């Protein structure tokens, strides 16, 4: 994502996905979208982002660790 317009579009697409409650940008160049939620369908999210934004890959998928 090399432009602010692409970043905004990616954040919007991720934010409207079912189960998402936090979306943000990370990485040295703010080129990684971080999505946190419960019951998020990763395949559907990636497919939608590819259609609307462009090249998209999932770097990792994990359960959020809760501190006791």
C-alpha positions, 0 to 999 in steps of 0.5 A, spaced: 500 500 500 503 506 497 498 511 498 493 514 503 487 512 499 489 505 498 490 504 506 484 508 507 480 503 503 483 497 506 481 499 513 474 500 511 474 493 507 476 490 514 472 494 518 466 492 515 467 484 516 463 480 520 466 479 527 471 485 527 472 490 532 479 493 531 483 495 525 489 498 525 496 499 520 502 496 522 509 495 519 515 500 518 511 503 512 504 502 515 503 497 509 500 491 514 493 491 516 492 488 523 485 485 524 482 483 531 476 480 532 472 474 534 469 469 529 472 473 523 472 469 516 479 470 514 478 467 507 472 471 506 476 477 508 482 476 504 477 475 498 474 481 499 480 485 500 483 482 493 477 484 489 476 491 492 484 493 494 488 489 490 494 484 492 493 481 499 496 476 503 494 473 510 501 473 514 498 470 520 492 468 524 491 466 531 487 467 537 488 473 541 491 471 548 487 473 554 492 475 560 489 472 567 
